Structure formats: C-alpha cells, structure tokens
Amino acid sequence: MSKLELNIAKIDSELKRIGKRKLWLADQLGVSSAMVTYIFKHKPISYADTIALVFKLDPKDMIRSNNNA
C-alpha cells in the first residue's frame, strides 16, 4: 500500500529556483526553522496547501506517493 507524503524534492527545487533557503520558507509559513526541519523529515501532507501557496503552485504538486510504505 502506498502512502502519501510531501514532495520534499519539489520543495527543494523550488527553493533553489528562487534562490531561497529553509529559513525563508519558515518565515513565509509563520513557523520556526525547527518546524520546517520537522516538515522535511516527517513529510506531513497537511502542509501541502500552505507550501503550495508560498510557491504559487497547485497543492497536488506538493504531494507524492511513497510506494515503500
């Protein structure tokens, strides 16, 4: 069974594309840098909408299927 998770590779590529870092993302989300580290480690899809708004993308682009689950 596959599990849905945040597409961290997409978030990383968007950060690189605009020349920003995780601390900038934390500021945009209104969370601490520790929370962004948590998001990158645990990949909760509950942040897909908010992160998609920051990058002006479709929230579906922020989610991927992890077939290893």
N, C-alpha and C positions, 0 to 999 in steps of 0.2 A: 504494500500500500504506500502511495506517495504522500508526502507531507508538504504543505505549502509553507514557504518562508520568504523573508525579504531577499531580494536580489542584490546582495552586497556588491557584487561585481559591477552592476549597473550604477549603483550609488557612487562607488569609487570612480568609475569612468566619468560620471557627470561632474564630480568634484574636480577631477583633473582637467576636464574640458573647460571649466570656467575658472580654473586656477585658484581654487579654494581648498581649505583643509577641514578636518572634522570639527575643529573648534568653531569655525564659521557656521557649520551645519548646526551645531549645538545652539549657537546664538539664534539662528533662524527658527529652530524648533522651540526655543524657550526652555531648554533643558540644560543640565550640566554636561561637561565633557565626559564625566563618568557614565552618564546615562547613554550618551552616544556610543561609548565603548561597549556598554551592555547590549545596545541595539545591534551593533556589529557582531557581537559574539553569539547572541541568542536568536537573532533574526525574527523578532515577533512581527507578524503581518499587520498588527494593529497600528503600526506607524506608517503603513504604505500610503494612506491618503495624505497625511501631513507632509511626508517627504516628497511625494509627487507634487504637491502644491508649491513647495520650495523650488523645485526644478521645472515647474510648469509642464509636467508630463502626466500621462494617463496613469492612475494608480495601478492598473493591471501590469504596467511595465516595471513596477517595483516588486512584483511577486513572481516567484519561480517555484517549480515543483522539485522537491528533493526526492528522487526515486530510491534513495538509500534507506529511507525510514521503513 
